[in-house]
Amino acid sequence: MIRHSIQPRQDWKEEADRVGFTFHHMGGQQYWDESAWYGFTLAQAEEIEAASETLHAMCLDFVGEAVKSERIMTRLAIPEAHRDYVAETWTRGDPSLYGRFDFAYDGKGPPRLYEYNADTPTSIFETAVFQWLWLEARIKDGSLPAGADQFNSLFEKLRDRFGAIFPDGGYVHFSSDPDHVEDRQTVKFLEDLAVQAGLTPKFVSIQDIGLDADGRFVDEQNDIIQAAFKLYPWEMMLREDYAANVAASKTQFLEPAWKSLLSNKGLLPMLWERHAGHPNLLEAWFEDDAGAAGLGDSYVRKPLFSREGANIELFEGGVAEPVLDQGYGAEGWIRQALHKPPLFEGNYPVIGAWIVGEEAAGMGIREDDGPVTKNMSRYLPHAIVE
């Protein structure tokens, strides 16, 4: 794994705007960065692929146990009133669309799991589309060899997965905050994939979803929401006033509610409890476990629920690095062994490895000046070159 500096394409911003990647800059900060790219060998890409599918299988095995366990549900702060519904979505086989594992990886040792973004992961458009366009352009202009490739089948697998989940076609609602540019563009991309899979998508703003007299969720035209992709996390949904209506609504959600057991940093000590010493895991404990003391004074403290690196604290030799405090942590904390990303010329890259259905589907790379990936951490493309 090598970081290569390169001159950015002169017209990349115009191309990004043309294809709908309008959030390449946000809040005056650059998000897409093609002043460098990361090179992998085919064997390294296959190692990331294998780790993703191995961990995915471990996670599904864990869910099968968790839905039968009040202890686990309590540990993961699943609201008691909705535990039966979470379990029901698993036992009846509600399908999953996608998820993303975040790995530390340097190309020398195995990928090590930081966390699993199992419910509402973003960065799919830049992974599936724009970094692939970058690859094609760089091969064409000679910056990359003709045989260069990417670990990237995300576009095709997402499209085909929509078709597998909804083999008979039909309407599917898509919902997010319409005023959040990245979220709305991400959902637009998924709507386009749904069309290619033979579905008819319809967007509804999260705040415009209502309830009819029969207890069904409806959009602003009072059309029943039978199936919905929602870019809104379950840990928040299950704590909203309308949560009491979710089970009776009969809506098929993507992601299903059983994903709330995985999109939770309490998953990390749960996996360690079952697979201690596994090469793709880092030692992790709930903060009130006796084993947490064994990590000593160098560890990472994470709230069960957190977004974009918020409230994640790194302790090294007992000294804490500055934290982005956004108020997370009320539901509890875990501690994970300190294992910083590799350092390349002052940059810390984290691998985002995608799962679609049951299969690994590619990767993207986020890079930051510090070891914690945050909302505006840069996205860099990658290529497989031998």
N, C-alpha and C positions, 0 to 999 in steps of 0.2 A: 504494500500500500504506500503510494508515493504522492505527495502533493506537487503538482506541476504549475508553475506560474505561466500565464499566457496572456497575450493582448486580447482584450474583449473585442467582439465583432462591432463594427461601427454602427450597424443598424439594428442591434438587438432590441432596443427599446421600442422601435417602430414595429418590429415583428411581434413583440410581446403584446402590444396594444391591439394589433390586428387580430391575433388569435384569442383574445379575451383574457390574457394574463395581465390585468390592469392593476394588480397589487404588487408589481415588481418593486415599487417604492411605496412605503406607508409612513405617514407622519413625518415626511421629510427624510426618512432613512431608507437606505438601499437594502432590499431584501434578497433579490436575485443577484448573485455575484459570479460572473464568469471570468474574473481576472485570474482564476486558478481552477484546476480540476484535479480530482483524485483518481489515480490509476490503480487498478486491481488486476491480478492474474485471474484466469478462469478458475483455478483451484480455490482462490480466495473467495470469489463470488459464490462458488458451490458450497464453501464452508458456511457462509452466511445463510444461504438457502437452506442447508441441512439443519442449522441451528434453529431457524425460524419454524420449520415444520416439526422439529422435535419438541420445542417449547409449546407450540400450539397444541400438540397432542397431550402434553402434560397438563396444559390449562383445561382442556376439555375433560380430562380424567378428574381433575380437581372439582370442576363444576358438578359432575355427577355425584360427588360426595357432599359438596357444600349444600346442595338443595335439600338434603336430608338431615342437615345438622343445624340445630338452633345455636350451638356454640360458635360455629363458623359464621353464621348470619349475624350474630351479635358482634363478633370480632370485627366484621367488615362494615359495621354500622348500617346494615340494611334495616330500614324502618320496620318495626314489628308488624304493623298493619298490612304491609305489602309483601311479606316473605312468601306467603302462599302463592301469590301471583307470580313472583320471580321464579319460584319452583315450577309452577304450571307451564310457563313459557319454555322451560327446558324439557319437561317430561312429554309435552306434546310435540316437541321437535321444531319449534319456531326457528327458522333459518337465520344465519348470520351473513351479512354482506362482506365485511372487511375488518381489518385491524392492523395495527402497526407496532412492532417491537422496536424499542430504542436500545441500541447496543453500543458498548465500548468495544472498539476493534482497532488493532494496529497492523494486521496482516501477519503477525508473528505468533500470537496466541489465539485461543478460541474467542469467539464473540461472547461478551458477558452482558447479561440482561440488566439494564437500568430500570425499565418499567414497560408495561404493556398498555398502549393506548387502544383499548379494545372497543370503545363506544363511539366516540366522535372525532377520530383523527382527521386532520387536514393535511395539506401539502400534497394532495393527490394530483392536482392539475400540473403543477410544476414537475412532479415526478413522471407522470404518465405521458405528458405531452411536451412540455417546453424543454426539458433536458434531452429528450429524444430528438427534437428539432435541432438543438445545439449539436448533438452528435453527428447528425447527417450533414449539417453545415460545415463542421470542422473536418469531416472526412473529405467533403467536396473541395474545401479550400486548401487541403494538404496539411493542415495542422495536426491531424491524426491519421494514422495509417489506414489503408483501405479495409483491413481486416478488423478494425476496432469495433467493439460491441458494447452493450450495456446489459446489466442484470435488470431487466425491465420489460415485463409483460403485463403491466398493471392496466393499461387501457383495454386490451383484449379480454383479460380475465374479469374485470369489472363488468364490461358489457355482457359477456357470456353468463356471468353469475346472475345478473338481472333476469336474463332469459330463463335460467334454471329455477330461480325462485318463483317467477311468474310465467310458467310455460304457456298459459292460455292468454297472455297479454292482459289488456284492461287498463283501468285508471290507477295511477299511483300518485298520491300527494307527496310533495317535497316541501319541507318547512325549515326555516331558519330566521334569523334576524335580518330583515331586508336592508337595514342601514349599515350592517357590518360588511364592508366590501369583500374581504377575503372569504367570509362564510357564504355570501350570496353568490360569488363567482364559482366557488367550489360546488355549491348545489346546482348552479346552472350547468356545470360540466356533467354532473351526475344525471341531470335531466336529459341532456343530449345523449348520454350513453343509454339511458332507458329507452329513448326513441329508437336508437339503433337496435335495441333488443326487442322491438315490437310493442313497447308499452306506450301509453298516453300519459305523460306527466302533467301535473297541475300544481303550481306553486301556491302556498298559503303561508302568510306570515305567522310566526309563532303566536303573536298576540291577537291574531284574528280568528283563532280556532275557538269554536263555541260548542255548546252541548244542546242536542234537541230533546224533545219530550220523552223519547225512548232511551235516553242515556247514551246516544251515539255522538261521537265527535263529528262536527261539521265545519265546512269552510264558510267564507263570507257570503257565498251564494246558497248556503244551506245544503250543499251536496255532502252526502255522508262520506267520511274519511274511512274507507275500508282498509287501505294499506297506506303507510306513510314512512318515508325516510325523514328523520328529524335530526338536524344538527344541533341537538340540545341534550346535554348529558343526563343520564338516569339519576345520578345522585342529586341533581336539582329537581328533576321531574317528580321523583318520589317524595319530595318535600314541599311541593306546590299544593295549593288548595284543591286543585282539580285531580290530585293523585287518587282520591277516593273513587273517581269515575273511570280510571284507566282500565281496570280489570273487566268491568261490565261493558265497556265501549265496543268490544270485539274488534278493535283496530289491530291490524298486523303491523308491528313496528319494526323498522330497521334503524338501529340495531334492536334485537329483542331484549327484554328486561333481564334475562339471565346474564347478559354481558356486564351488568352492574357488579357481578361477583369478580370480574376480571379487570375492569377499568377502575381499579382501586389499589392503592399501593400496599394495602394489607395482603394482596396476593403474593407479594415478594417473600415475607416470612412464611406464608402458608406453603409456597413451593419449596422453600428451604427445609421446612419441617419434614416434607415428604421426600426430598431428593438432596439431602445435605451432601455437599462435595461435588455436585454435578458441575462439569466444566463450563457450562453456559450460565451458571447462576453465581451471584454474589451472596455471601452470608448475610442474612437479614433476620431481624427479630422485631416483634412488637416492643415498644419502649418499656413496657412494664414486665416483660419477660426477664427471668434471671439471666438468660443467655446473652442479653444485650450488653451486659457488663464486660463480656469476653471480647468485645470489639475494642476495648480500651478507650483511649482519648482521641482516636482518629476514626471518624465514621461520617456518614451522611444521615441527617435527620430529615425525614419527609412526612408531611401530613398525609392522612389517608386519601384526602381529596385535594387536588391542587392542579393548576393549569399553567402551562408555559413557564415552568421553573419557579413559580411563586412559592415563597415560604420554605424553600429547600435550603437547609443549612449544612455547610461543609465544615467539619471540625478536623483540624490537623494539628496533632500534638496538643490538643485541648484548646486551641485557638480557633474561633469561628470566623469564617469569611463573611463579608456583608451579605445580607439576605434581601430579596425583593419581597417585602411584606405586603400581601394583599388580603390578609385576614383569615387565611385557611388554618385549620388545625383543631377546630372545636371537636371534631369526631374522633381524634386520636392521632398517634404518631407511630412511625416505625423507625428503626435504625438499620442502615445498610452499610456493609463494609466500604470504606473509602477506596475507590478505584477510579482515578481521574481518566478522562479520555486522553489519547496520545496527543502530544504537543508537536505541531508542525509550524515552525517559524512564527511562534506566538499565537497560533490558532488551535482551538480544541474542536475537532470534528466528532459528531455523534451520528451513527448509522441508523436510519429509519428503515426497517425491513418489513415489507408488506405481506400480509396474508389475505387472500381472497377466497372465501369458502374454506376449503381445507388445504389450499396450496399456497406456497410462497410465490410472490408475484413481482419481486423487484425491490429496489432500494433507492433512497435519496439520502443526501448528506446535509446536515445543518452544522454550521460552524460559528464559534463565538470566541471573543477574546478571553473569556473566562470558562471554567469547567462546567457551568450550568447553562443548558440551552434555554433561551428565553423567547419571548414572542417575536422579537426582531432579530434573532440570530440568523445569520446569512444562509441562504441556500446555494450550494455549489454543485455543479454537475459531476458525473463520474464516467469513466470508460474502462472497459476491459481490454487490456493490451498485453500481449505476451512479450 
